[in-house]
Amino acid sequence: MGTSAGRNSRDAVELINNLTPAADYVKLGAIMDELITKHNALCVKLDADVGVTDTNYASTLGIATLQSRLAP
């Protein structure tokens, strides 16, 4: 399932939300997108914190966005 170059990141969220009525009811795509965004932001903050051992959290533990997972 691919996406065209003109589609935006909301398309991936809407696609997941529209998979089933239950997914739409709980807005599963929106929840997943928000969790990925918050997780990646935390990894960036850990990398920037001088008190945390430098293990490149963002590059080793970062999660790909929903849109990039659905790209062709």
C-alpha positions in Angstrom: 0.0 0.0 0.0 1.9 3.1 -1.2 1.3 6.8 -1.1 1.9 9.5 -3.7 4.4 12.3 -3.2 1.6 14.8 -2.8 0.0 13.2 0.2 0.7 14.6 3.7 1.3 12.9 7.1 -2.4 13.2 8.0 -3.2 10.7 5.3 -1.4 7.9 7.2 -3.3 8.7 10.3 -6.6 8.8 8.5 -5.9 5.5 6.7 -5.3 3.7 10.1 -8.4 5.4 11.6 -10.5 4.2 8.7 -9.3 0.5 8.8 -12.2 -0.6 11.0 -15.1 1.1 12.8 -13.4 0.3 16.1 -10.1 2.0 15.0 -12.1 5.0 13.9 -14.0 5.1 17.2 -10.8 5.3 19.3 -8.8 7.2 16.6 -6.1 4.5 16.6 -4.1 6.3 13.9 -4.1 9.6 15.9 -3.0 7.8 19.1 -0.2 6.0 17.4 1.0 9.2 15.7 1.0 11.0 19.0 2.9 8.3 20.8 5.5 8.1 18.1 6.0 11.9 18.2 6.3 12.0 22.0 8.7 9.0 22.0 10.9 10.6 19.4 10.9 13.9 21.2 12.0 12.2 24.4 14.9 10.5 22.6 16.0 13.9 21.3 15.8 15.4 24.8 17.9 12.5 26.2 20.5 13.1 23.6 20.7 16.8 24.5 20.9 16.2 28.2 24.6 16.3 29.3 23.8 14.2 32.4 22.7 11.2 30.3 25.3 8.9 28.9 25.7 9.6 25.1 24.1 6.6 23.4 22.4 8.4 20.5 18.9 7.6 21.6 17.2 9.3 18.6 19.1 7.3 16.1 19.0 3.9 17.9 15.6 4.0 19.5 13.7 6.5 17.3 10.5 5.2 15.6 9.7 5.9 12.0 6.7 8.0 11.3 3.4 6.5 10.1 3.7 8.3 6.8 7.2 7.0 6.2 6.0 3.4 6.9 3.2 3.8 4.4 5.3 5.4 1.7 6.0 3.5 -1.5 
